[in-house]
Amino acid sequence: MIELHYWPTSNGHKITMALEEMSLPYEIHPVNIGKGEQFKPAFLAISPNNRMPAIIDRAPADGGAPLSIFESGAILIYLAEKSGKFLPKDLRGRADVLQWLFWQVGGLGPMAGQKGHFLHAAPEKIPYAIDRYSKETDRLLGVLDRQLAGRDFICGAYSIADMASYPWVVSSQKRDPAVLASFANIRRWADAIAARPATVAAFAKGDPLQAQQATDAERQRNLFGQTAASVASRVGG
């Protein structure tokens, strides 16, 4: 059984998508990040970066003690290897999927996240920051659109690279419906993933939690502006 510590964000959806596609049994343990539950000592024991998602595999392949893993990219690789699905075993196929997985983790996610923050969450509008992250997100979407030309999915066959990128693309589109206007290949790809039963089931897992969202003030306090000192004081308290 996989214990998934989760909240319905883009990074959280990656893992429910993978678990549903791989047919791995799991149970969700909500971590309401807007209300600061990521700072609880029990969660920090499995996710020292005080970020979700994180998992605990209660039945790891080596037969040893339960294994905890944090960081969505690491979790996706672990689950793909555990299930034997969505990560090619041949040298070149595996390298291709991993490089696109890390492209999302190091590029599309952070840039789209910063764009969303400065457009919608920042207490003041900073034109340079909005322009910087909007342009870089657009550039990265252009990279993805070119990669998808002539391919059903990012690396040909459906893989953890697609599961990593899809939630960030749809969250960007939700905030700005015109963001994909010039990216026909991404729109086709996103429609195909949206229609997969596992995607439908994965996103539905987050629906009951949406009503538990924190107030804007709580979210601002718990998600933004944390420092080493502030986190330490919260954990200690």
C-alpha positions, 0 to 999 in steps of 0.5 A: 500500500502506498500512503500518499500525502497530498493536496490537489495542486499540479504537483499533487495531481502528478502522483494520483495520475501515476498511481491510477495509471499504474493500478497501485493501491494507495490511500490519500492523507491530505496535507492542507498546505494553505492551512500550514499542515506541511509544517507538522513534525509528522509530515516533516519526518517524511518530507524535510522540504515541507512540501507535498507530495510525499509518499510512504511505501508500506511494502517496498520491493526489498521487503524492508521497513516502510520507505518514504520519498519526497519530491514529485519527480523522484516519486514518479521514477520510484512508482514507475520502477515499482510498477514496471510501467511508463518508464522504458527499460531500454537505455535510450528510451529511459534517458528520453523520458528522464530528460523530459521529466527533469525538464518539467521539474526544473523548467515548466513547473517553476516558471509557470508557478512563478508566473501564476504567483506574480499574476495572481498571488503577489500583493503588488503587481511587478511588471518586470516579474510578470513579463519575465515569467510569462515569456519564459513560460511561453518559451517552454510551452513552445518547446513542448509544442515542438516536441509533440509535433508528430508524436502522440505523447512527449516521448512517443508512448505515454510516460511519467514525463506526460504525467508530470507536465499535464497538470502544469499545462492545464493549470496554466490554461485554467488561469489563462484560457488563451495561453495555448492558443498558438500551441495546437500540438499541446491542445491535442495532447492535453485533450488525449490525456484528459480523456484517459480514465486514470486522469479523470479518476486522479483529478476527482480525488482532489474534488472533496478537498477543494471545499477545505481551501484556506482563506486568502490570508492563511494561504499567503501566510503559509505558502509565501515568504517562509524563511529558515528561521520562520519554518524552524519557529513553526516546527518548534511550536 
